[in-house]
Amino acid sequence: MASLLDRDWEPALDATLALGVTSVEVMGGGHVPRRHCDPGALAASTSARDALIGPLRERGMELAALGCYGNFLDPDAAARGAARDDLAAAIRAAAELGIRTVTSNAGCPGGSAVDTTPNWIVNSLFPKRWEEAYRWQWEECVLPYWETVGRLAAEHDVVVCLEPMAGDVVYNLATFLRLREHAGEHILCHVDPSHLWWQGIDIAEFCAALTGAIGFAHAKDVSFAPSVLRLEGLLPSCDYDDWDQRSWSMRALGHGHPETFWREYLVGLRRAGYEGTVAIEFQEPYLSVEDGLRQSVAILENAMPKDRAPSGNWFEMYDE
């Protein structure tokens, strides 16, 4: 529902239902505006929870996940504390709501105890230069905090699903698995192909490697600009919305990869043990929200497996 934060909760639900979508992920708190929900209010107030769930029930819709995204490792103590309060509240709220799924991200700390800005370190480059900073980030910031989140999630029987993304300490398979090894099994992966493609990650193999550990999934496309890619590579030095200078951009479904990919993606999620909601996320520079969502829904609807394959040996269907 982050794609529809330009409108209030009920109008956003009406627009979603008009597209034939009945399962939604609501977001609020952290760096996401609280227009649709406030995790603190949801955790503390029955009336706030009723105001969120009631309109869904009236429309025959369901809440699939509660999203809370922010920098929970921010070097600014006030910003860090506020984001952490929101995530803790989201976990408690998910338990109260009975959905037991929180979607989020891991965050990014500074490069040292005196750093004042987040510092995304890719340790495979010049490791000696950044070795101590990277060690400090993980051992002093990342793991201690996420171990406490893992314990809180277990206490409330909630899973926190982390979305690997650039600029975040969890951005690929290895970093996710390292965090989960310490934080525990109530930390699952939130797969979003758009954050993985431009890193050169094979989506099918990524999902297969996470069998049993996928807790949520997004559907968002990416397109590449070959002429820019040949000159600037996958990390162009430009602003996010400088579309002409970007070698890749996030797109509506079908504007980067064909329907055949989305068919295989959905099957790959199922083979990896995930059978929950696949939420369409919209970050599209060229289409309106209405057009982009409509096209994305149409592709995903066509690609979605309609039924489970029969169990056992399929040859048994033809046994005489």
C-alpha positions as CSV (number, residue, x, y, z in Angstrom):
1,M,0.0,0.0,0.0
2,A,3.1,2.3,0.0
3,S,2.3,2.9,-3.7
4,L,-1.0,4.6,-2.6
5,L,0.2,6.8,0.2
6,D,-1.1,9.8,-1.7
7,R,-4.6,8.9,-0.4
8,D,-6.2,7.9,2.8
9,W,-6.7,4.3,4.0
10,E,-10.2,3.6,2.7
11,P,-9.7,5.3,-0.7
12,A,-6.5,3.4,-1.1
13,L,-8.3,0.2,-0.3
14,D,-11.0,1.0,-2.8
15,A,-8.4,1.6,-5.5
16,T,-6.7,-1.6,-4.7
17,L,-9.9,-3.6,-4.7
18,A,-10.9,-2.1,-8.0
19,L,-7.8,-3.8,-9.5
20,G,-8.9,-7.2,-8.1
21,V,-6.3,-7.2,-5.3
22,T,-7.6,-8.5,-1.9
23,S,-4.5,-9.0,0.1
24,V,-2.3,-6.0,1.1
25,E,0.8,-5.0,3.0
26,V,0.3,-1.8,5.0
27,M,3.3,0.4,5.9
28,G,3.9,3.0,8.4
29,G,6.6,4.1,10.9
30,G,10.4,4.4,10.4
31,H,10.9,6.5,7.4
32,V,7.5,5.7,5.9
33,P,4.7,8.3,6.5
34,R,2.1,7.2,9.0
35,R,-0.9,8.0,6.7
36,H,-2.2,4.5,6.7
37,C,-0.9,3.3,10.1
38,D,1.1,4.2,13.1
39,P,2.8,1.1,14.7
40,G,2.8,2.7,18.1
41,A,-0.9,3.3,18.0
42,L,-1.6,-0.1,16.6
43,A,0.3,-1.8,19.4
44,A,-1.3,0.3,22.2
45,S,-4.9,0.8,21.0
46,T,-7.7,-1.6,20.1
47,S,-9.6,1.2,18.4
48,A,-6.5,1.9,16.1
49,R,-6.4,-1.8,15.2
50,D,-10.1,-1.8,14.5
51,A,-9.8,1.3,12.3
52,L,-7.2,-0.5,10.3
53,I,-8.9,-4.0,10.1
54,G,-12.5,-2.9,9.9
55,P,-12.4,-1.4,6.4
56,L,-10.5,-4.4,5.2
57,R,-13.2,-6.8,6.5
58,E,-16.0,-4.7,5.0
59,R,-14.4,-5.1,1.6
60,G,-13.6,-8.8,2.0
61,M,-9.9,-8.0,2.0
62,E,-7.1,-9.3,4.3
63,L,-3.9,-7.8,5.8
64,A,-0.9,-9.8,4.8
65,A,1.9,-7.9,6.6
66,L,2.7,-4.8,8.6
67,G,5.7,-2.9,7.1
68,C,8.1,-0.8,9.1
69,Y,11.1,0.4,7.2
70,G,13.8,2.7,8.6
71,N,17.4,3.0,9.7
72,F,17.4,1.1,13.0
73,L,21.2,1.4,13.1
74,D,21.4,5.2,12.4
75,P,24.4,6.9,13.9
76,D,22.1,9.7,15.0
77,A,20.9,8.5,18.4
78,A,17.5,10.2,18.3
79,A,16.7,8.9,14.8
80,R,17.9,5.4,15.7
81,G,15.8,5.3,18.9
82,A,12.7,6.5,17.1
83,A,13.1,3.9,14.3
84,R,13.7,1.1,16.9
85,D,10.7,2.1,18.9
86,D,8.6,1.9,15.7
87,L,9.9,-1.6,14.8
88,A,9.3,-2.9,18.3
89,A,5.8,-1.5,18.2
90,A,5.2,-3.1,14.8
91,I,6.2,-6.5,16.2
92,R,3.8,-6.1,19.1
93,A,1.0,-4.8,16.8
94,A,1.4,-7.7,14.3
95,A,0.9,-10.1,17.2
96,E,-2.2,-8.2,18.4
97,L,-3.5,-8.2,14.8
98,G,-2.9,-11.9,14.4
99,I,-1.0,-11.5,11.2
100,R,2.4,-12.3,12.7
101,T,4.4,-10.9,9.7
102,V,6.4,-7.7,9.8
103,T,8.3,-6.6,6.7
104,S,11.4,-4.4,7.2
105,N,15.1,-3.8,6.4
106,A,18.2,-4.2,8.4
107,G,19.6,-0.6,8.4
108,C,23.0,0.9,8.1
109,P,25.3,2.3,10.8
110,G,28.1,4.8,10.6
111,G,31.7,3.7,10.0
112,S,32.7,4.2,13.7
113,A,31.4,5.2,17.1
114,V,32.0,8.9,16.2
115,D,30.7,8.8,12.6
116,T,27.6,11.0,12.1
117,T,26.3,9.6,8.8
118,P,25.4,6.1,7.6
119,N,28.3,4.4,5.9
120,W,27.6,1.5,3.5
121,I,30.7,-0.6,3.3
122,V,31.3,-3.3,0.7
123,N,34.1,-5.2,2.4
124,S,35.2,-7.1,-0.7
125,L,36.8,-3.9,-2.0
126,F,40.1,-2.9,-0.4
127,P,39.4,-5.0,2.8
128,K,42.4,-3.7,4.8
129,R,41.2,-0.1,4.4
130,W,37.8,-0.8,5.8
131,E,38.3,-4.0,7.7
132,E,38.1,-2.5,11.2
133,A,35.1,-0.3,10.3
134,Y,33.2,-3.3,8.8
135,R,34.0,-5.4,11.8
136,W,32.8,-2.7,14.1
137,Q,29.6,-2.3,12.2
138,W,28.7,-5.9,12.4
139,E,30.0,-6.9,15.8
140,E,29.2,-3.7,17.7
141,C,26.0,-2.5,16.0
142,V,24.3,-5.0,13.6
143,L,24.4,-8.3,15.4
144,P,23.7,-7.0,19.0
145,Y,20.6,-5.1,17.9
146,W,19.2,-7.8,15.6
147,E,19.7,-10.4,18.2
148,T,17.4,-8.4,20.5
149,V,14.9,-8.1,17.6
150,G,15.0,-11.8,17.0
151,R,14.3,-12.4,20.7
152,L,11.4,-9.9,20.7
153,A,9.9,-11.5,17.5
154,A,10.2,-15.0,19.1
155,E,8.5,-13.7,22.3
156,H,5.5,-12.5,20.3
157,D,5.5,-15.4,17.8
158,V,6.1,-12.9,14.9
159,V,8.5,-13.2,12.0
160,V,10.5,-10.1,10.8
161,C,11.2,-10.4,7.1
162,L,14.2,-8.4,6.0
163,E,14.4,-7.1,2.4
164,P,18.0,-7.2,1.0
165,M,18.8,-3.8,-0.6
166,A,21.7,-1.6,-1.6
167,G,22.8,0.9,1.1
168,D,21.8,-1.6,3.8
169,V,24.0,-4.0,5.7
170,V,21.8,-6.8,4.4
171,Y,21.9,-6.6,0.6
172,N,22.6,-10.1,-0.7
173,L,22.5,-13.7,0.4
174,A,25.6,-13.8,2.5
175,T,24.8,-10.8,4.5
176,F,21.2,-12.0,5.2
177,L,22.4,-15.4,6.3
178,R,25.0,-13.9,8.6
179,L,22.4,-11.8,10.3
180,R,19.9,-14.6,10.6
181,E,22.6,-17.0,12.0
182,H,22.8,-14.7,15.0
183,A,19.3,-13.3,15.2
184,G,17.5,-16.6,14.9
185,E,14.8,-18.3,12.9
186,H,12.2,-15.6,13.5
187,I,14.1,-13.5,11.0
188,L,13.2,-14.4,7.5
189,C,14.0,-13.0,4.1
190,H,11.8,-10.6,2.1
191,V,12.5,-11.2,-1.6
192,D,12.3,-8.2,-4.0
193,P,13.8,-9.0,-7.4
194,S,14.3,-5.3,-8.2
195,H,17.0,-4.9,-5.5
196,L,18.8,-8.0,-6.7
197,W,18.9,-7.9,-10.5
198,W,21.1,-4.8,-10.8
199,Q,23.6,-6.5,-8.5
200,G,23.8,-9.4,-11.0
201,I,22.0,-11.9,-8.7
202,D,20.1,-14.7,-10.3
203,I,16.6,-14.5,-8.8
204,A,15.8,-18.2,-9.2
205,E,19.0,-19.4,-7.5
206,F,18.6,-16.8,-4.8
207,C,15.1,-18.1,-3.9
208,A,16.3,-21.7,-4.0
209,A,19.1,-21.0,-1.7
210,L,16.6,-19.6,0.8
211,T,14.2,-22.5,0.8
212,G,12.3,-22.5,4.1
213,A,13.5,-19.0,5.0
214,I,11.4,-16.7,2.8
215,G,8.7,-14.9,4.7
216,F,7.4,-12.3,2.2
217,A,7.8,-11.3,-1.4
218,H,7.5,-8.2,-3.6
219,A,7.0,-7.9,-7.3
220,K,8.8,-4.9,-8.8
221,D,10.7,-4.8,-12.1
222,V,13.9,-3.2,-13.2
223,S,14.9,-2.0,-16.7
224,F,18.5,-1.4,-17.9
225,A,19.7,1.4,-20.2
226,P,22.5,-0.4,-22.2
227,S,24.1,2.8,-23.5
228,V,24.5,4.2,-19.9
229,L,25.4,0.7,-18.6
230,R,28.3,0.4,-21.0
231,L,29.8,3.7,-19.8
232,E,28.8,3.9,-16.1
233,G,28.3,0.3,-15.0
234,L,25.8,-0.7,-12.4
235,L,26.7,2.1,-9.9
236,P,26.1,5.3,-11.8
237,S,27.1,8.5,-10.0
238,C,23.9,10.4,-10.3
239,D,20.8,11.3,-8.2
240,Y,18.1,8.7,-7.8
241,D,15.6,10.6,-10.0
242,D,18.2,11.6,-12.7
243,W,16.6,9.1,-15.1
244,D,18.6,9.9,-18.2
245,Q,21.9,9.2,-16.3
246,R,20.9,6.0,-14.7
247,S,22.0,2.6,-16.0
248,W,19.0,1.0,-14.3
249,S,15.7,2.1,-12.9
250,M,12.9,0.4,-11.0
251,R,9.8,-0.2,-13.1
252,A,6.3,-1.5,-13.2
253,L,6.0,-5.2,-14.1
254,G,6.6,-6.0,-17.7
255,H,8.8,-2.9,-18.4
256,G,12.0,-4.7,-17.6
257,H,11.3,-8.4,-17.7
258,P,8.6,-10.3,-19.5
259,E,5.7,-12.3,-18.1
260,T,7.7,-15.5,-18.5
261,F,10.1,-14.3,-15.8
262,W,7.2,-13.6,-13.4
263,R,5.8,-17.0,-14.0
264,E,9.1,-18.6,-13.1
265,Y,9.5,-16.3,-10.1
266,L,6.2,-17.3,-8.6
267,V,6.9,-21.0,-9.2
268,G,10.4,-20.5,-7.7
269,L,8.9,-18.9,-4.5
270,R,6.5,-21.9,-4.2
271,R,9.3,-24.4,-4.7
272,A,11.3,-22.6,-1.9
273,G,8.3,-23.1,0.4
274,Y,6.7,-19.7,0.2
275,E,3.0,-19.6,-0.6
276,G,1.9,-16.3,0.9
277,T,1.1,-12.9,-0.6
278,V,3.3,-11.4,-3.4
279,A,2.8,-7.7,-3.0
280,I,3.2,-5.3,-6.0
281,E,5.4,-2.4,-5.1
282,F,5.4,0.6,-7.4
283,Q,8.5,2.8,-8.1
284,E,8.1,3.9,-11.7
285,P,9.5,7.1,-13.3
286,Y,7.4,7.1,-16.5
287,L,3.9,5.8,-15.7
288,S,1.2,7.1,-13.5
289,V,0.4,5.0,-10.4
290,E,-2.9,4.0,-11.8
291,D,-1.4,2.8,-15.1
292,G,1.6,1.1,-13.6
293,L,-0.4,-0.8,-11.0
294,R,-3.0,-1.8,-13.5
295,Q,-0.4,-3.2,-15.8
296,S,1.5,-4.9,-13.0
297,V,-1.7,-6.6,-11.7
298,A,-2.5,-7.9,-15.1
299,I,0.9,-9.5,-15.6
300,L,1.0,-11.0,-12.1
301,E,-2.6,-12.3,-12.4
302,N,-1.7,-14.1,-15.7
303,A,1.5,-15.4,-14.2
304,M,0.1,-16.6,-10.9
305,P,-0.2,-20.4,-10.5
306,K,-3.9,-21.1,-10.1
307,D,-3.6,-24.4,-8.3
308,R,-1.1,-26.7,-6.7
309,A,0.3,-29.6,-8.7
310,P,-1.0,-33.0,-7.6
311,S,1.1,-34.8,-5.0
312,G,3.0,-37.9,-5.7
313,N,4.1,-39.3,-9.1
314,W,2.1,-37.6,-11.8
315,F,2.2,-40.8,-13.8
316,E,-0.3,-42.2,-11.2
317,M,-3.0,-40.0,-12.9
318,Y,-2.8,-42.4,-15.9
319,D,-2.4,-45.7,-14.0
320,E,-4.6,-48.4,-15.4
